[in-house]
Every structure is written in structure tokens, then in C-alpha cells.
Amino acid sequence: MEAADCLTSCEWKRLTPDLVRRIAESPTLHPNEVSTGLRLVDRDTAAALRDQYSVIRLGQKQTDPSEPHRAQQPWPAPAFVAHWGRPEPWRALTLPQRRRLLCLAASSGHAGSLDAALAHAGCALKSDVLSAAAAAGSLAACERLLGEGDFREASMAVEAAGQGGHMQVLQLLLKRADRGARAALYAVAVRGACAGGQGHVLAWMQDTHGFRPKARHALLAAESGQAAILEALLPQVEPEFAPAAPQQQQQQPLAADAHRRQESFRLLCAIALGCPLAVLQRHYDRLWSWSSAQQPTAQQQGPGLGAAGAGRGWAERQRDRLLMAAAASSTPDWAQKVDFLRSVWGPEVTAEAAASVGGAHELWHVLFGRADCLARLQHLHAAGVSLQSPVLPQYAAGGGQADALAFLWDEAGVSPAAPGDDCMCGAQCGEPAVLRFLHGRGFRLTALRAEREAQAGASDATLTFLAEVAVDAGAGGAGAPDSELAARGCWSRAFCNAAENGAGLAALAALRARGAAVDLEAVAMGGSEEALGWAAAELETEGGVLQAALSVAQQERVQRSGNTAAVEWLTARRLLRP
């Protein structure tokens, strides 16, 4: 060992475990670099970092299920290939887990990781894999995937490339598309560029493919918080928003003028929803004057602005929707935007708007999807907004917002009531916070609830919790007689839905313990090889006949699911008819 290396090693060994942890927490080090590098320096370092850095994070958290999967960077390429470059670890993964891992490898930009995933993932190539590569701007991965699979539907990938501003990937995808599909894909690329703030993509689309901005593009840029794109587009599309001049109004249909006023208001709401306060302040006076200068009749209001607040004036209805757009905003200054509107309107008008907010259902849905939903409700409540609408607890439950539900019941004056059977209690939110809250408040959770949550794609934690606490009584629904048969049917349908959606083995076993029948087809559609082995063993224990266990129709459904690992597993055991 060189003298300098020895000195460095000796100096490092003098560091206390606390100092080692502080170095690991440095903003210049990614947690993956600590887990795969710093933690391996020596035994003492490994011991100091074991509790915090024992897991390698491969993917970024999705804020919306429709978003492409995105790999963590820096990508731990050697560790990924070493672990996932062999078949054994994949056998315990469900189809959604394997598909996500394949998407992350495609997004990683590392060819060896993609090779390993393609070799062992055991799932058909679908549009989400190409979209992940396109969103990352990985031209090599896109070329590799296009050579491997037949991607008839590339719109998601085109939109992801446009949103990320990845010109080479976008050009490749458009070039490979069928001629008949290109016109539609041009529009998709523009939509992605507007949402992603990619002015150079819009300029290229304008120069090369004749793109001309429309009002909808300004609306999308505003909703997505792309203020620079909005400012660039507005001068080009202003005639679609501004009302006709007084001398022109006699020459144009009244409905056309009313439409422009409605579009002005939609743009104002979009700015409140997606853009910072400064943008809202800059455009408020002009857009509000455009949208409220003349009150259209009910026939002119059109869908989305007419029925929601029948019986109230148009301007008042606009104010309550605008207030909700600010409160549901994606920007951190949402509270300042709410307060800005209150200051512009004054206390009397604000009170009128606040009293009628409950009708803006789609914006409530957005608000209850925010992580700081409780703080927003408290701010609105303090501002005098009515929270008495019976739909609000349903939205809170559906968004997995247990704290918000408790606030509505305990402080906002909403009468506690169990969510209806058609209200999913945050089924896909991971931890079943709302269900735990309801159970703790004494509400009865039934087997029917388990069936409905499973149908909506409940997480493994939700399914396991319901299997632990749900009662069989009332399983047949309102007015149905209690029976063991009805409960077994609910648990069996919960098992089927959960298995098709890719529930893990532990969750399936928990449902089985409540009396669910094992559905081999459902497990084959979304499950792991490990789960298939368990399901086959359960059926054999029951005396089931496993030879050619699936019908032709069932086999076709399994093959359409894209779970090629399951197809191979069943074929190897002669459970598929030739």
C-alpha cells in the first residue's frame, strides 16, 4: 500500500460513527452512492451506516400512476446487474413488480441493466417500457426496444419525449411510426412539449410540421405551471380569449363571444391551478375583465359551466371555482393565491364565493390528492369556505387522507358516516390509513369492502389489513341476508381481483385464510412464479385436478396479460393445453 493511501486509511479509521454518518448525509452524495460505495469501505463504516443505508433505491416515486417510471440517478449499474442478472430473484416478483423493474432498467441509460431485465423480466414489452426510455431521453434504449418489440401504440412515448425535450428520441419515434398515425402523434408531441415547457420542441414542430398554437395549448401550459411557454403562446392565441370589440359584436354570433369569455375564465383557473402567484397577479385583471364583462344566458354557458351552479349568477360561480383552483394549486404558494383573490374581491364577495364552493367537485378531487391536503382544508375553513358538502368525506377517504377525514368530522362539523360501498378508501395509497381510522372509530369493515377495494387495485397492506379485521356479516351488501356463502363469494372475488392486479403472495395467502377460493388463472395473469407454485399446491391439497387446469379461453386471457413467465411456468408443468 502506498504511504499516502495508508495515511488516508488511518485518518478515516479515526472518524467516529457519528462523523461517518454526517459525511454520508452530505448533499454531494446520493444515498445509492453511500449504499453501494461508501458503506463498503470497511467493517466499521458498514456498521455505522447499516441502519440507514441498507437499501438501494432504483426508482423515483411516481406522483401519478400515468407518469412514466423514472430510474434513480446515479444508477447503481454494477449492483443491479449482479443481483438481477440471474433468474432467481425475479421468481418472487409479481407481474407489476417485474414490469416496473424493466421500465426502470430502460430508464437507467445503462445497456447492461436493460439486457439483464429483458432476459429475465418474463413480461411482454408494452408501451410503458418504451415510455420510460423516452422520458429519460435514452436513444440507445429506445432503439433497442423498438428492435425487440412491436409497439403499435407509441403515443405515451412520444408525449414523454416531447415533455422531456428529447429531440433525438422524438424524431426517432415519429420516424418509426406508421404514416397514418403521424398526424395524431404530432399533436401528442406538442401536448407533451407544452406540459414540459419545451420551447425548442414547439419551435421544431412549428418549423417542420406546421404547428400553429391554439387556446388549448396555452391552457395546458398554464395548468402544467409552464409560465414561460404560456407567455410565449398568449400573444399568438389572444383572439381566442379576448371578446370582440364593441363595433364587431353586432357582426358575430353571441355564442362565439360567450365561448371566448368562458375560455378566458378557463385560462384564469388554469393559471391559478398551475402557475405561481406572480403569474396570476400579472394576468388577473385582464382575464377577469374578459370573462366577466357580459353575463351569458344559461343556453350559452355550455358544458362545465352551466349545470354546476344553476340558480346562481355566472360571476359568482366563476369566483368559487377560481378560489378552489387556487386552493388546489400544485405550487407551494397556494395559500398566498387564495389570500390574493380574497383581497381583490373584498370580504363580502369572498364570503359569497366561499359559501358556494362545495359544487366544484373536480377541483375538490385535485385538492384531496395533495400531500398537504389537511393544511389546505384548514386554510379554507378559516377563510369561511363551507365544508358541509357530503361529498367531501368521500373525497378524503378516496384520497387516503385520514387526517383530513378526521378534521371534517371533528372540527368542520360534518356528521360522521361510513363511506358508501362505491367509495374506495385510498385503495392504491399503500398504507391503509383511512381504513385503520374508520376501524378505530368503530365502523364495521366487511368482506364486501375487501372485494370492492381489491377490484380498485388495493395495495398488499390494504388487503392484509382487511383480511385481519373485516367481518363476514353483511357481506351480501345492503338488504342482503347474512350468509357464509355470501362472505366466501366476496373473499373469492377479492382474491381474483387482487391476483389479477398483481398482489403479493402474503396478501393472497391472507385472503385465502378468510375462505377465498384459489383462482389459478387470476394468479397467472398478475402473479409471480412463486405465487403460482403456492396456488397449485393449494389446489392439489383440495383435491383439484391440475392437468390442463386452464380452459382455452383462460389460456388466452393469461397470454394477453403479458405474463410470459407465468405462461412458461404453466407450460413446463403441462397446465396449458397445446
SULCOR-V662983 format. One record per residue. N is the residue number from 1. PHI is phi as a letter, one per 30 degrees, with the letter a starting at -180 (* if undefined). Layout:
BEGIN
n = (N N)
phi = (PHI PHI)
END
This chain:
BEGIN
n = (1 2 3 4 5 6 7 8 9 10 11 12 13 14 15 16 17 18 19 20 21 22 23 24 25 26 27 28 29 30 31 32 33 34 35 36 37 38 39 40 41 42 43 44 45 46 47 48 49 50 51 52 53 54 55 56 57 58 59 60 61 62 63 64 65 66 67 68 69 70 71 72 73 74 75 76 77 78 79 80 81 82 83 84 85 86 87 88 89 90 91 92 93 94 95 96 97 98 99 100 101 102 103 104 105 106 107 108 109 110 111 112 113 114 115 116 117 118 119 120 121 122 123 124 125 126 127 128 129 130 131 132 133 134 135 136 137 138 139 140 141 142 143 144 145 146 147 148 149 150 151 152 153 154 155 156 157 158 159 160 161 162 163 164 165 166 167 168 169 170 171 172 173 174 175 176 177 178 179 180 181 182 183 184 185 186 187 188 189 190 191 192 193 194 195 196 197 198 199 200 201 202 203 204 205 206 207 208 209 210 211 212 213 214 215 216 217 218 219 220 221 222 223 224 225 226 227 228 229 230 231 232 233 234 235 236 237 238 239 240 241 242 243 244 245 246 247 248 249 250 251 252 253 254 255 256 257 258 259 260 261 262 263 264 265 266 267 268 269 270 271 272 273 274 275 276 277 278 279 280 281 282 283 284 285 286 287 288 289 290 291 292 293 294 295 296 297 298 299 300 301 302 303 304 305 306 307 308 309 310 311 312 313 314 315 316 317 318 319 320 321 322 323 324 325 326 327 328 329 330 331 332 333 334 335 336 337 338 339 340 341 342 343 344 345 346 347 348 349 350 351 352 353 354 355 356 357 358 359 360 361 362 363 364 365 366 367 368 369 370 371 372 373 374 375 376 377 378 379 380 381 382 383 384 385 386 387 388 389 390 391 392 393 394 395 396 397 398 399 400 401 402 403 404 405 406 407 408 409 410 411 412 413 414 415 416 417 418 419 420 421 422 423 424 425 426 427 428 429 430 431 432 433 434 435 436 437 438 439 440 441 442 443 444 445 446 447 448 449 450 451 452 453 454 455 456 457 458 459 460 461 462 463 464 465 466 467 468 469 470 471 472 473 474 475 476 477 478 479 480 481 482 483 484 485 486 487 488 489 490 491 492 493 494 495 496 497 498 499 500 501 502 503 504 505 506 507 508 509 510 511 512 513 514 515 516 517 518 519 520 521 522 523 524 525 526 527 528 529 530 531 532 533 534 535 536 537 538 539 540 541 542 543 544 545 546 547 548 549 550 551 552 553 554 555 556 557 558 559 560 561 562 563 564 565 566 567 568 569 570 571 572 573 574 575 576 577 578)
phi = (* d d d d d d d d d d d d d d d e d d d d d d d d e d d c d e d d d d c b e d c d a d d d d d d c e d c b c b c d c b d d d d b e d d d d b d d b d d d e d d d d d d c d b d e d d d c c d e e d d d d d d d d d d d d i c d d d d e d d d d b d i b d d b d d d d d d d d d d i d d d d d d d d d d d b c c d c c d d d d d d d d d d i c d d d d d d d d d d d d e d c d e d d d d d d d e d d d d c i c d d d d d d d d d c b i d b d b e d d d d d d d e d i c d d d e d d d e d d c e e d c d d d d e d c d d c c d d d d d d d d d d d d d e d d d d d d d c c d e e d d d d c d e d d d d d d b d b c d d d d d d i d j b c d d b e j c d d d d d d d d d d d d d d d c e d c d c e d d d e d d d d d d d i d d d d d d d d d c d e d d d d d d e d d d c d d c e d d d d d d d d d d j d d c d d d d d d d d d d d d i c d d d d d d d d c b c i d d d a d e d d d c d d i e c c i d d d d d d d d d d d j d d c c d d d d d d d d d d i e d e d d d d d d d d c d c d d i d d j d i d d d a d d d d d d d d d d d d d d d d d d j d d d d d d d d d d d d j d d d c d d d d d d b c c d d d d d d d d d d d d d d j d c c d h d c d d d d d d d d d d d i d d d d d d d d d d c h c c d d)
END
